[in-house]
Amino acid sequence: MNHFKNILVHGGVGSIGSHTCVALLNEGYEVVVGDNLSNSKIDVLDKIKQITYKKVTFYKIDITDGSSLEKILFAHQIDNVVHLLA
């Protein structure tokens, strides 16, 4: 059983981030993605859904926006954060 159920993946729409999201979703985690889309494209979320048959919650956010980040952490009861920013 996973002790950390809700995970925020920063950079989750990028190449490594999207693969990480797929792996986490396939292991039963709830994934929330934060990305500013500077090096990625939003349509990657559709591909993640096609592969896993699961939807992820997405926020267009910059990691330096502390107040928005804090709201996401509390709104989704985030247990762990993975930073994959490039």
Beta strands, then each sheet from edge to edge (+ up, - down):
strand 1: 6-10
strand 2: 30-35
strand 3: 57-60
strand 4: 80-83
sheet 1: 3+ 2+ 1+ 4+
end
